[in-house]
Amino acid sequence: FTVVSTGINLSYKWQEFISSWNDITDGGVYGGSTLPTLTLIHPGAGMNGYKHRCIVSGCSPASPSNEATLSVSPPGEWNGITSTDWNTASNWCGGVPTSTTDVIIPSFAPNQPVINGPDGACHNITINGGASLTIESDYGLSVSGNWSNNGSFISSDYGRISFNGTVSQDIEGSTPTIFGNLD
């Protein structure tokens, strides 16, 4: 979070709201509690929704900034910030999914995922409305949980989906899914 203010000899004190406003100190996930920019390093999902503000003081009376709300993405959410490659860790919150990861593909990512290298894996998968997943020829996705398609699933005739869970698995969603090659 960053606050922009003008003046001479300004001081900054960041706060978070957990039933009341509390001063933040450096340590744990926080750094820069007395600087214009507050840095959070690996905040946990339990911090999702926390509100933050900065009290700026100087020559005039102390003044709080506008509140900002922390949004923590769950592991398995596609962010697509690097490329379309499913197997690039920086495209995911929490790294490349495994057979135990619940995957969410949102529409707001700048790049939508494509499996065109080593096969992908996940537990449950949700393709949100406006989002897409593409599987190119000779590659596949192993799903050990449920499938929910509310967006777009694009697969070549030789792109594979393998449902390999140990209990029954559901295929659902608001968009019909046509599988080119279903294992």
Solvent accessible surface area in square Angstrom, and as a share of the most:
residue,aa,sasa,rsa
1,F,65,0.27
2,T,91,0.53
3,V,21,0.12
4,V,135,0.78
5,S,44,0.28
6,T,129,0.75
7,G,54,0.52
8,I,131,0.67
9,N,137,0.70
10,L,46,0.23
11,S,59,0.38
12,Y,35,0.13
13,K,59,0.25
14,W,7,0.02
15,Q,24,0.11
16,E,25,0.11
17,F,78,0.32
18,I,82,0.42
19,S,106,0.69
20,S,57,0.37
21,W,59,0.21
22,N,64,0.33
23,D,86,0.44
24,I,5,0.02
25,T,101,0.58
26,D,88,0.46
27,G,45,0.43
28,G,88,0.84
29,V,38,0.22
30,Y,29,0.11
31,G,22,0.21
32,G,12,0.12
33,S,5,0.03
34,T,82,0.48
35,L,102,0.51
36,P,53,0.33
37,T,62,0.36
38,L,2,0.01
39,T,64,0.37
40,L,35,0.17
41,I,104,0.53
42,H,165,0.73
43,P,34,0.22
44,G,41,0.39
45,A,66,0.51
46,G,69,0.66
47,M,26,0.12
48,N,85,0.43
49,G,38,0.37
50,Y,59,0.22
51,K,76,0.32
52,H,0,0.00
53,R,49,0.18
54,C,0,0.00
55,I,37,0.19
56,V,19,0.11
57,S,36,0.23
58,G,39,0.37
59,C,131,0.78
60,S,78,0.50
61,P,117,0.73
62,A,61,0.47
63,S,62,0.40
64,P,72,0.45
65,S,31,0.20
66,N,140,0.72
67,E,98,0.44
68,A,35,0.27
69,T,77,0.45
70,L,22,0.11
71,S,96,0.62
72,V,26,0.15
73,S,45,0.29
74,P,55,0.34
75,P,92,0.58
76,G,1,0.01
77,E,26,0.12
78,W,0,0.00
79,N,41,0.21
80,G,0,0.00
81,I,118,0.60
82,T,78,0.45
83,S,39,0.25
84,T,55,0.32
85,D,48,0.25
86,W,0,0.00
87,N,43,0.22
88,T,37,0.21
89,A,58,0.45
90,S,56,0.36
91,N,0,0.00
92,W,9,0.03
93,C,39,0.23
94,G,70,0.67
95,G,22,0.21
96,V,53,0.30
97,P,7,0.05
98,T,75,0.44
99,S,55,0.35
100,T,115,0.67
101,T,28,0.16
102,D,72,0.37
103,V,2,0.01
104,I,57,0.29
105,I,0,0.00
106,P,4,0.03
107,S,58,0.37
108,F,151,0.63
109,A,9,0.07
110,P,100,0.63
111,N,46,0.24
112,Q,40,0.18
113,P,1,0.01
114,V,23,0.13
115,I,0,0.00
116,N,67,0.35
117,G,17,0.17
118,P,100,0.63
119,D,71,0.37
120,G,5,0.04
121,A,28,0.22
122,C,0,0.00
123,H,65,0.29
124,N,43,0.22
125,I,2,0.01
126,T,42,0.24
127,I,0,0.00
128,N,51,0.26
129,G,44,0.43
130,G,70,0.67
131,A,2,0.02
132,S,22,0.14
133,L,0,0.00
134,T,26,0.15
135,I,1,0.00
136,E,75,0.33
137,S,50,0.32
138,D,100,0.52
139,Y,73,0.28
140,G,2,0.02
141,L,2,0.01
142,S,34,0.22
143,V,0,0.00
144,S,27,0.17
145,G,7,0.06
146,N,57,0.29
147,W,0,0.00
148,S,18,0.12
149,N,1,0.00
150,N,50,0.25
151,G,13,0.13
152,S,44,0.28
153,F,26,0.11
154,I,93,0.47
155,S,29,0.18
156,S,36,0.23
157,D,108,0.56
158,Y,139,0.53
159,G,1,0.01
160,R,68,0.25
161,I,1,0.01
162,S,26,0.17
163,F,42,0.18
164,N,81,0.42
165,G,26,0.25
166,T,141,0.82
167,V,120,0.69
168,S,106,0.69
169,Q,43,0.19
170,D,77,0.40
171,I,91,0.46
172,E,101,0.45
173,G,41,0.40
174,S,93,0.60
175,T,44,0.26
176,P,119,0.75
177,T,30,0.18
178,I,148,0.75
179,F,38,0.16
180,G,40,0.38
181,N,52,0.27
182,L,93,0.46
183,D,97,0.51
